[in-house]
Amino acid sequence: MGFTFEVKETDLLGRVGEIGVGGKTLETPYMFPVIHPVSQLIPTQELASMGYRGLMTNSYIIRSRRMEEALDKGIHSLLGYDGVFITDSGGYQVLEYGDLEIGYREVAEFQARIGSELAVTLDRPTGYPQSRPVAKSTVDYSFQNAKATLEEYGDRKTVWVGPIQGGLYGDLVRKSAKALVGAGFGFLALGSPVQVMENYMFSDLVDMIMAARRAIPYSTPLHLFGAGHPLTMPLAVALGCDTFDSASYVLFARSGRYMTRSGVLTLQSMKYLPCSCPACAATSARELTEMEHRERTRVLSLHNLHVLREEIEACKEAISEGRLWDLVEEKSMAHPRLRDAFARMARYSKDLEVGTPAIKDRGLFVRSTLDLLRPEFAIAKEKLAGAMKKSSKAAMIVQGEGAETEGGDAYGVHPVLGPYPAELRFQYPFSQTEAAQAQNVPPDPKKVLKAMGYDRVTAPPSGQRKPARSRRTRRAASPSPRASSAPPR
């Protein structure tokens, strides 16, 4: 079965792209709702009508409880869905319940025969907490099964997804990812984030994702297992995760948890439903609370699915507008641990340059000291380094588009980058940055210019200086990643 991944728009390491498999397409970022093959609460046809064009289910459960029917009908007829199916191997059940006493051949043969478009090879999730020897054993076991599966079943129509293991051991994650790439996998999935996220270890999640992303080609899509939370998806997208799966929509609903784009609320403590999706529009918080448990779970599940899809669409729009950094920063204000994770992401600013367009449609906001680490500023500094050249004895700091200068070199002042040659004022982002006054911390422009060797530096009185205003600019219709052809760092 052919598999393609086309990147259309980028920002940071996030991409709006298109996965093609089995004659079907999925636009990324994309979240696969996880469905139970025996006791699914929301019918697959209803999921399709909500716009979900791909679902995930567990091949081990199907094999254990509906094997003959699945082999006879195929997975699409069995579950009444003609979109893309990705099937898990049963590795997560190993993490939960112990060894399943099943080999990679049985798993691969079954997934291929039932017609899964995408299938995860038999793995052993690292989990958390875990000792290094155990973590290494999960990497070795998962890779051996993955390699053998690809060698023996690579000619089937199913596209095999290679599972990356290693948990919090970054070197093991890199080893796992590189080995899978070397074996020929074109689609990889990062395992073991669920327990990390359940323990609010979001900074560790950043390091896990970056360890994997750095080890694989830019052109290779990356799936993140079990990552269905509206607060963490933008962060994961910004770090280069293209697809996700999660059963959170129904697991949260069963315990009366109501998703919003700014966090999760407990239905019992709510007086209102701050959402206008079809599920919420037809009821009230009180009516929901009084519903029989199964019906309440169904309604809450539909609402949660709506929020998750809305979050994915918001990520796409942020990438298209060039404001993915802003979206992640806004989400980070919802919880201190998320704020720490945003700070950790900022440390990877150099990596984030790869997909950050040199020109954007929107000006940049500087709201905190972390914003000073935006990759756009690092890119601009590279441009500025070659443009700061002295051509006379005097320098003048000027303002406004029509400022006239005579007898000296003219410079504007950027609120972060400091002085820049005035002829760059129309280049992004020299006059397209809006900084909060408290964060207006550029180098002293006079000191910078005098250090360049100017005999005289003049500037308007400080009371007349005005901060640069954001300007809407134009960028190419389909920005290409910077240095996308270069080998991964």
C-alpha positions as semicolon CSV with decimal commas, in nm:
position;residue;x (nm);y (nm);z (nm)
1;M;0,000;0,000;0,000
2;G;0,143;0,337;-0,096
3;F;0,214;0,592;0,174
4;T;0,285;0,963;0,122
5;F;0,330;1,265;0,344
6;E;0,322;1,612;0,188
7;V;0,406;1,919;0,398
8;K;0,202;2,223;0,292
9;E;0,261;2,489;0,560
10;T;0,497;2,508;0,855
11;D;0,563;2,700;1,173
12;L;0,815;2,602;1,441
13;L;0,826;2,222;1,393
14;G;0,451;2,204;1,335
15;R;0,323;2,122;0,989
16;V;-0,006;2,131;0,806
17;G;0,034;1,836;0,577
18;E;-0,145;1,553;0,405
19;I;-0,101;1,183;0,468
20;G;-0,205;0,961;0,180
21;V;-0,262;0,590;0,245
22;G;-0,472;0,332;0,063
23;G;-0,625;0,594;-0,164
24;K;-0,745;0,794;0,139
25;T;-0,611;1,118;0,282
26;L;-0,581;1,276;0,626
27;E;-0,484;1,637;0,687
28;T;-0,235;1,684;0,968
29;P;-0,219;1,763;1,252
30;Y;-0,478;1,492;1,311
31;M;-0,615;1,309;1,613
32;F;-0,741;0,950;1,581
33;P;-1,024;0,887;1,830
34;V;-0,965;0,546;1,988
35;I;-1,269;0,322;1,962
36;H;-1,345;-0,002;2,143
37;P;-1,415;-0,278;1,888
38;V;-1,675;-0,447;2,110
39;S;-1,840;-0,182;2,330
40;Q;-1,802;0,147;2,142
41;L;-2,035;0,411;2,285
42;I;-2,033;0,656;1,992
43;P;-2,114;0,483;1,660
44;T;-1,842;0,509;1,397
45;Q;-2,089;0,666;1,152
46;E;-2,148;0,945;1,401
47;L;-1,772;1,000;1,436
48;A;-1,747;1,022;1,059
49;S;-2,027;1,279;1,045
50;M;-1,832;1,492;1,297
51;G;-1,540;1,509;1,052
52;Y;-1,320;1,229;1,187
53;R;-1,173;1,061;0,880
54;G;-0,945;0,823;1,068
55;L;-0,992;0,606;1,379
56;M;-0,770;0,390;1,597
57;T;-0,862;0,059;1,751
58;N;-0,688;-0,234;1,917
59;S;-0,611;-0,538;1,703
60;Y;-0,542;-0,753;2,009
61;I;-0,895;-0,703;2,144
62;I;-1,045;-0,773;1,802
63;R;-0,834;-1,088;1,768
64;S;-0,928;-1,203;2,118
65;R;-1,302;-1,143;2,093
66;R;-1,408;-1,108;1,727
67;M;-1,134;-1,283;1,530
68;E;-1,337;-1,500;1,291
69;E;-1,583;-1,222;1,213
70;A;-1,299;-0,976;1,152
71;L;-1,114;-1,213;0,920
72;D;-1,436;-1,279;0,729
73;K;-1,556;-0,919;0,695
74;G;-1,244;-0,706;0,731
75;I;-1,210;-0,424;0,980
76;H;-1,406;-0,166;0,781
77;S;-1,718;-0,379;0,744
78;L;-1,681;-0,513;1,096
79;L;-1,685;-0,166;1,251
80;G;-1,895;0,013;0,988
81;Y;-1,640;0,273;0,885
82;D;-1,474;0,345;0,552
83;G;-1,211;0,595;0,668
84;V;-0,849;0,526;0,764
85;F;-0,792;0,270;1,038
86;I;-0,475;0,256;1,246
87;T;-0,456;-0,053;1,466
88;D;-0,246;-0,092;1,778
89;S;-0,067;-0,419;1,838
90;G;-0,168;-0,478;2,197
91;G;0,153;-0,338;2,339
92;Y;-0,036;-0,111;2,578
93;Q;-0,220;-0,413;2,716
94;V;0,124;-0,559;2,797
95;L;0,199;-0,244;2,999
96;E;-0,134;-0,274;3,183
97;Y;-0,177;-0,649;3,227
98;G;0,158;-0,818;3,160
99;D;0,284;-1,042;2,881
100;L;0,009;-1,139;2,633
101;E;0,191;-1,451;2,511
102;I;0,158;-1,357;2,146
103;G;0,429;-1,308;1,885
104;Y;0,493;-1,047;1,619
105;R;0,391;-1,283;1,339
106;E;0,041;-1,344;1,477
107;V;-0,005;-0,971;1,535
108;A;0,122;-0,866;1,192
109;E;-0,060;-1,138;1,000
110;F;-0,390;-1,052;1,166
111;Q;-0,360;-0,676;1,112
112;A;-0,272;-0,725;0,747
113;R;-0,555;-0,973;0,682
114;I;-0,828;-0,752;0,833
115;G;-0,720;-0,460;0,614
116;S;-0,573;-0,200;0,850
117;E;-0,434;0,091;0,648
118;L;-0,182;0,168;0,926
119;A;-0,065;-0,084;1,183
120;V;0,174;-0,062;1,478
121;T;0,418;-0,349;1,508
122;L;0,421;-0,551;1,830
123;D;0,599;-0,343;2,093
124;R;0,656;-0,331;2,466
125;P;0,593;0,020;2,603
126;T;0,860;0,148;2,840
127;G;0,615;0,313;3,077
128;Y;0,697;0,522;3,384
129;P;0,869;0,492;3,624
130;Q;1,115;0,242;3,487
131;S;1,477;0,147;3,543
132;R;1,729;0,193;3,263
133;P;1,788;-0,182;3,210
134;V;1,414;-0,241;3,175
135;A;1,379;0,061;2,944
136;K;1,660;-0,072;2,725
137;S;1,493;-0,412;2,709
138;T;1,172;-0,252;2,581
139;V;1,368;-0,069;2,311
140;D;1,543;-0,388;2,199
141;Y;1,227;-0,600;2,208
142;S;1,020;-0,344;2,018
143;F;1,285;-0,291;1,752
144;Q;1,346;-0,662;1,693
145;N;0,973;-0,715;1,636
146;A;0,947;-0,405;1,418
147;K;1,240;-0,503;1,196
148;A;1,121;-0,863;1,159
149;T;0,768;-0,745;1,076
150;L;0,890;-0,511;0,804
151;E;1,115;-0,778;0,656
152;E;0,847;-1,048;0,651
153;Y;0,530;-0,846;0,593
154;G;0,657;-0,535;0,416
155;D;0,497;-0,645;0,090
156;R;0,144;-0,636;0,236
157;K;-0,097;-0,352;0,168
158;T;-0,078;-0,242;0,531
159;V;0,167;0,040;0,613
160;W;0,370;-0,048;0,922
161;V;0,425;0,210;1,194
162;G;0,748;0,178;1,393
163;P;0,707;0,234;1,771
164;I;0,979;0,440;1,942
165;Q;1,045;0,341;2,303
166;G;1,288;0,452;2,573
167;G;1,066;0,660;2,802
168;L;1,252;0,934;2,988
169;Y;1,593;0,809;2,874
170;G;1,664;1,046;2,588
171;D;1,959;0,849;2,451
172;L;1,747;0,534;2,434
173;V;1,469;0,725;2,257
174;R;1,722;0,849;2,000
175;K;1,866;0,500;1,959
176;S;1,518;0,354;1,906
177;A;1,419;0,621;1,653
178;K;1,741;0,599;1,452
179;A;1,722;0,220;1,437
180;L;1,366;0,231;1,303
181;V;1,461;0,487;1,038
182;G;1,756;0,271;0,939
183;A;1,529;-0,032;0,910
184;G;1,314;0,152;0,656
185;F;1,011;0,277;0,849
186;G;0,852;0,587;0,697
187;F;0,604;0,653;0,979
188;L;0,706;0,644;1,345
189;A;0,515;0,664;1,673
190;L;0,652;0,778;2,010
191;G;0,541;0,552;2,293
192;S;0,499;0,585;2,670
193;P;0,381;0,946;2,708
194;V;0,051;0,866;2,883
195;Q;0,186;0,808;3,233
196;V;0,425;1,101;3,193
197;M;0,132;1,330;3,112
198;E;-0,088;1,185;3,385
199;N;0,183;1,288;3,632
200;Y;0,194;1,641;3,483
201;M;0,555;1,587;3,370
202;F;0,509;1,815;3,071
203;S;0,871;1,935;3,060
204;D;0,984;1,573;3,039
205;L;0,735;1,523;2,757
206;V;0,907;1,807;2,568
207;D;1,244;1,634;2,605
208;M;1,099;1,298;2,498
209;I;0,948;1,440;2,181
210;M;1,259;1,637;2,091
211;A;1,483;1,334;2,146
212;A;1,273;1,148;1,888
213;R;1,226;1,441;1,650
214;R;1,598;1,516;1,635
215;A;1,672;1,154;1,543
216;I;1,441;1,124;1,243
217;P;1,428;1,302;0,906
218;Y;1,219;1,616;0,886
219;S;1,009;1,456;0,613
220;T;0,906;1,162;0,835
221;P;0,571;1,202;1,016
222;L;0,565;1,139;1,389
223;H;0,269;1,000;1,583
224;L;0,232;1,054;1,961
225;F;0,051;0,774;2,141
226;G;-0,227;0,859;2,385
227;A;-0,201;1,237;2,365
228;G;-0,557;1,361;2,358
229;H;-0,566;1,666;2,584
230;P;-0,653;2,014;2,453
231;L;-0,383;2,182;2,665
232;T;-0,091;1,969;2,546
233;M;-0,173;1,916;2,178
234;P;-0,048;2,260;2,061
235;L;0,278;2,199;2,249
236;A;0,323;1,859;2,086
237;V;0,235;1,999;1,743
238;A;0,492;2,277;1,784
239;L;0,755;2,011;1,859
240;G;0,681;1,818;1,541
241;C;0,410;1,563;1,627
242;D;0,180;1,520;1,327
243;T;-0,080;1,273;1,453
244;F;-0,219;1,161;1,788
245;D;-0,459;0,906;1,928
246;S;-0,665;0,912;2,242
247;A;-0,960;0,762;2,420
248;S;-0,965;1,060;2,658
249;Y;-1,295;1,183;2,517
250;V;-1,481;0,885;2,662
251;L;-1,256;0,814;2,962
252;F;-1,304;1,172;3,083
253;A;-1,676;1,154;3,014
254;R;-1,719;0,840;3,225
255;S;-1,587;1,024;3,528
256;G;-1,792;1,338;3,457
257;R;-1,505;1,550;3,323
258;Y;-1,590;1,824;3,075
259;M;-1,316;1,937;2,836
260;T;-1,262;2,300;2,746
261;R;-0,983;2,455;2,541
262;S;-0,841;2,604;2,860
263;G;-0,861;2,296;3,082
264;V;-1,090;2,023;3,215
265;L;-1,385;2,093;3,446
266;T;-1,584;1,863;3,673
267;L;-1,948;1,851;3,570
268;Q;-2,072;1,822;3,929
269;S;-1,928;2,165;4,010
270;M;-2,056;2,339;3,694
271;K;-2,360;2,565;3,666
272;Y;-2,326;2,642;3,295
273;L;-2,196;2,476;2,979
274;P;-1,953;2,723;2,818
275;C;-1,981;2,566;2,474
276;S;-2,218;2,590;2,178
277;C;-2,151;2,250;2,020
278;P;-2,464;2,045;1,929
279;A;-2,430;1,829;2,240
280;C;-2,418;2,127;2,477
281;A;-2,675;2,334;2,290
282;A;-2,939;2,066;2,349
283;T;-2,903;2,046;2,727
284;S;-2,785;2,223;3,041
285;A;-2,537;2,148;3,318
286;R;-2,818;2,052;3,554
287;E;-2,988;1,827;3,299
288;L;-2,658;1,658;3,222
289;T;-2,595;1,593;3,589
290;E;-2,936;1,434;3,629
291;M;-2,902;1,205;3,325
292;E;-2,856;0,829;3,358
293;H;-2,482;0,751;3,358
294;R;-2,461;0,594;3,011
295;E;-2,649;0,877;2,842
296;R;-2,449;1,141;3,030
297;T;-2,129;0,968;2,922
298;R;-2,247;0,966;2,562
299;V;-2,332;1,339;2,561
300;L;-2,008;1,435;2,737
301;S;-1,811;1,218;2,493
302;L;-1,965;1,401;2,198
303;H;-1,880;1,735;2,357
304;N;-1,522;1,627;2,432
305;L;-1,477;1,508;2,074
306;H;-1,595;1,848;1,955
307;V;-1,338;2,025;2,175
308;L;-1,054;1,799;2,060
309;R;-1,137;1,853;1,695
310;E;-1,165;2,228;1,756
311;E;-0,819;2,224;1,916
312;I;-0,667;2,046;1,617
313;E;-0,825;2,299;1,381
314;A;-0,689;2,581;1,598
315;C;-0,340;2,432;1,565
316;K;-0,375;2,422;1,186
317;E;-0,492;2,781;1,172
318;A;-0,209;2,892;1,401
319;I;0,044;2,724;1,172
320;S;-0,114;2,887;0,868
321;E;-0,107;3,230;1,034
322;G;0,245;3,184;1,170
323;R;0,136;3,216;1,533
324;L;0,191;2,866;1,671
325;W;0,435;3,000;1,932
326;D;0,161;3,237;2,055
327;L;-0,092;2,953;2,080
328;V;0,145;2,740;2,287
329;E;0,224;3,038;2,510
330;E;-0,145;3,110;2,565
331;K;-0,205;2,747;2,664
332;S;0,093;2,756;2,900
333;M;-0,084;3,006;3,124
334;A;-0,340;2,742;3,223
335;H;-0,107;2,552;3,458
336;P;0,236;2,613;3,615
337;R;0,368;2,280;3,483
338;L;0,265;2,380;3,132
339;R;0,446;2,710;3,180
340;D;0,757;2,512;3,271
341;A;0,708;2,304;2,957
342;F;0,683;2,618;2,745
343;A;1,010;2,738;2,896
344;R;1,165;2,400;2,815
345;M;1,040;2,427;2,457
346;A;1,202;2,770;2,429
347;R;1,539;2,608;2,501
348;Y;1,502;2,425;2,170
349;S;1,465;2,751;1,978
350;K;1,744;2,659;1,735
351;D;1,563;2,338;1,641
352;L;1,238;2,529;1,596
353;E;1,399;2,747;1,328
354;V;1,378;2,457;1,082
355;G;1,009;2,508;1,004
356;T;0,973;2,875;1,098
357;P;0,911;3,091;0,788
358;A;1,150;3,383;0,744
359;I;0,849;3,604;0,657
360;K;0,508;3,589;0,821
361;D;0,168;3,747;0,773
362;R;0,153;3,872;1,131
363;G;0,374;4,082;1,348
364;L;0,540;3,933;1,655
365;F;0,425;3,987;2,012
366;V;0,674;4,006;2,299
367;R;0,482;3,946;2,621
368;S;0,741;3,778;2,842
369;T;1,113;3,716;2,860
370;L;1,055;3,374;2,705
371;D;0,939;3,548;2,389
372;L;1,290;3,684;2,347
373;L;1,386;3,327;2,252
374;R;1,145;3,308;1,959
375;P;1,316;3,150;1,657
376;E;1,207;3,446;1,443
377;F;1,444;3,668;1,640
378;A;1,731;3,422;1,602
379;I;1,671;3,417;1,225
380;A;1,660;3,798;1,218
381;K;1,985;3,817;1,416
382;E;2,157;3,613;1,146
383;K;2,028;3,857;0,885
384;L;2,128;4,154;1,100
385;A;2,483;4,029;1,157
386;G;2,571;4,078;0,792
387;A;2,393;4,412;0,759
388;M;2,552;4,608;1,046
389;K;2,825;4,780;0,847
390;K;2,968;5,126;0,910
391;S;2,992;5,351;0,602
392;S;3,043;5,695;0,759
393;K;3,171;5,857;1,079
394;A;2,827;5,946;1,216
395;A;2,519;5,739;1,299
396;M;2,165;5,864;1,352
397;I;1,878;5,683;1,518
398;V;1,567;5,769;1,318
399;Q;1,196;5,701;1,345
400;G;0,913;5,675;1,099
401;E;0,901;5,559;0,741
402;G;0,979;5,896;0,593
403;A;1,265;6,000;0,820
404;E;1,533;6,195;0,630
405;T;1,900;6,169;0,718
406;E;2,204;6,354;0,592
407;G;2,570;6,298;0,657
408;G;2,545;5,971;0,847
409;D;2,423;5,612;0,863
410;A;2,058;5,576;0,967
411;Y;1,938;5,317;1,216
412;G;1,603;5,215;1,356
413;V;1,567;5,049;1,694
414;H;1,393;4,715;1,736
415;P;1,243;4,648;2,083
416;V;1,434;4,319;2,109
417;L;1,714;4,325;1,852
418;G;1,827;4,680;1,917
419;P;1,965;4,902;1,638
420;Y;1,931;4,790;1,277
421;P;2,008;4,966;0,944
422;A;1,708;5,178;0,852
423;E;1,683;5,016;0,509
424;L;1,573;4,695;0,682
425;R;1,263;4,857;0,830
426;F;1,042;4,694;0,567
427;Q;1,195;4,351;0,619
428;Y;1,037;4,112;0,868
429;P;1,037;4,149;1,169
430;F;1,225;4,478;1,212
431;S;0,915;4,697;1,212
432;Q;0,665;4,419;1,274
433;T;0,713;4,360;1,645
434;E;0,494;4,475;1,934
435;A;0,654;4,449;2,276
436;A;0,504;4,498;2,618
437;Q;0,678;4,795;2,776
438;A;0,801;4,580;3,063
439;Q;0,977;4,354;2,812
440;N;1,127;4,636;2,604
441;V;1,487;4,535;2,674
442;P;1,702;4,587;2,361
443;P;2,071;4,661;2,391
444;D;2,143;5,032;2,443
445;P;2,146;5,149;2,079
446;K;2,398;5,428;2,137
447;K;2,644;5,191;2,305
448;V;2,607;4,935;2,027
449;L;2,669;5,194;1,756
450;K;2,962;5,354;1,935
451;A;3,116;5,008;1,973
452;M;3,103;4,981;1,595
453;G;3,342;5,277;1,573
454;Y;3,114;5,572;1,505
455;D;3,256;5,907;1,619
456;R;2,913;6,055;1,678
457;V;2,572;5,899;1,748
458;T;2,259;6,114;1,758
459;A;1,908;6,018;1,855
460;P;1,571;6,189;1,910
461;P;1,499;6,288;2,272
462;S;1,383;5,984;2,468
463;G;1,036;6,130;2,516
464;Q;0,985;6,140;2,142
465;R;1,078;5,778;2,080
466;K;0,797;5,550;1,990
467;P;0,801;5,170;1,983
468;A;0,786;5,002;1,647
469;R;0,433;4,917;1,545
470;S;0,321;4,582;1,404
471;R;0,283;4,580;1,029
472;R;0,096;4,318;0,831
473;T;0,329;4,169;0,576
474;R;0,296;3,913;0,302
475;R;0,467;3,582;0,279
476;A;0,496;3,315;0,013
477;A;0,187;3,102;-0,044
478;S;0,359;2,784;0,076
479;P;0,664;2,853;0,292
480;S;0,930;2,586;0,286
481;P;1,111;2,477;0,600
482;R;1,444;2,649;0,650
483;A;1,730;2,411;0,577
484;S;1,483;2,123;0,538
485;S;1,730;1,937;0,318
486;A;1,998;1,944;0,586
487;P;2,054;1,634;0,797
488;P;1,873;1,636;1,133
489;R;2,072;1,774;1,423
